[in-house]
Amino acid sequence: MSRRRSPPRKAAEQSIEHRILLTATLCLLAGGAVMVYSASSARTLLTGQGDGTMYLVKYLTYGAIGFVALHLATRLHLDVVRRATPILLGVAFVLCALVKVPGIGIEVNGATRWLGAGPIQFQPSELMKLALVLYAVHLLALRPKVVQSVREVASPLLLVAGGAAVLIASQPDLGTALVCSFAMAALLVAAGMPVRVLAILGGTAVAAILLFAMAAPYRRARLTSFLDPWSQAGDAGFQSVQGQIALGSGGVFGRGLGESVQKIFYLPEAHTDFILAVIGEELGVVGVLGLLFLYGLIAFAGLRVAKTARGPYAQLLATGVTSLILCQALLNVFTVLGLAPLTGVPLPFISSGSSSLLVLLAAMGLLLNVAGGGRSDLKALRTPDRARSGDAAKRGDRSGRDGGPRRAGAGGRRSAAS
């Protein structure tokens, strides 16, 4: 009698959130490649830096490496990520400290934020962003009760996050420090921090940021020019004004791809921090809204993944990665629109920022991992009250089995009836 062959098993279908996240990321990468070339080619040709494809090749190279990191991150067990978090955080702290060592850190435009040599450079503060999110996720999933008071959350979490923020801001890189702070705040809200505690921490953070911004003349000039950039259009408000001119001259449908004037002669950092202004000038309001729609898809799908994830660690990880991407995107958008001071933060997946592109693609891989059903075996620590109540319940159960007093139930009634 011949044995009947069973049909081959179908591969598990990915969730709709997984497909939305991957599609939005690929669309952003494709748009980023086009806009990086458009924003940089004319200026590089005029300054004699090759055939105009230098920044495009760099973007494609780091994007390919980042996509490999994304693919690997989607396949990792989340417990491997959790166990590697202390090592990653330690490496990030060491690298951020090395940036401050004379002769090791690379200075560009008055800021010392990079390590490396020649065209191969890396910005350790970008790695610190992801490391801090992973550390906070691990801690809040393991000890969920720490968010109930300022004292409990200060020692394990705020001390580490605050130290990292100070180290990053001293490079100086206030924009990345703000992104880290916003992502931490989103995680604390998701972990259930009471409004009173959150208000205390938020007020303290705002006061510290204002003091830091007012401590140096150039940061003070950026803050005052943000309030009225047109009054300082030739000095501290120059970049902000040129960005607003680019956005305004694009109209509804834009001048056309590659037709921006501001990117050639006027707008500094057109292919990095202010690439949104070039998008607005060449593709108009329609192009900017299309970009915001893609970020909205990431927000929708990422928060849906966080809501349906299995276990507190996976839920907080999805929340943290989604918040990290969105906080950086919103800070860049607000800066270009003139709604926030200049911060020097690249637009996620769009700007020609190699370190940011690598790290955020790896972070997106972790989000896709959770969307694909990734989970962690981490169990939250029990509080002393819970432990005592659990032990008491076990003792009561043992006493019932060992002949102690038992509550009358269906079994007792059946014995009386017999």
Secondary structure as UniProt FT lines:
FT   HELIX           16..46
FT   TURN            47..48
FT   TURN            50..51
FT   HELIX           54..75
FT   HELIX           78..98
FT   TURN            99..100
FT   TURN            102..104
FT   STRAND          106..108
FT   TURN            109..110
FT   STRAND          111..117
FT   TURN            118..119
FT   STRAND          120..122
FT   HELIX           124..142
FT   HELIX           144..148
FT   HELIX           150..153
FT   HELIX           154..158
FT   HELIX           159..169
FT   TURN            170..172
FT   HELIX           174..190
FT   TURN            191..192
FT   HELIX           195..215
FT   HELIX           217..227
FT   HELIX           229..232
FT   TURN            233..237
FT   HELIX           238..250
FT   TURN            251..253
FT   TURN            257..258
FT   HELIX           262..265
FT   TURN            268..274
FT   HELIX           275..308
FT   HELIX           312..337
FT   TURN            348..350
FT   HELIX           354..371
FT   TURN            372..373
FT   HELIX           384..401
FT   TURN            402..403
FT   HELIX           410..417
//
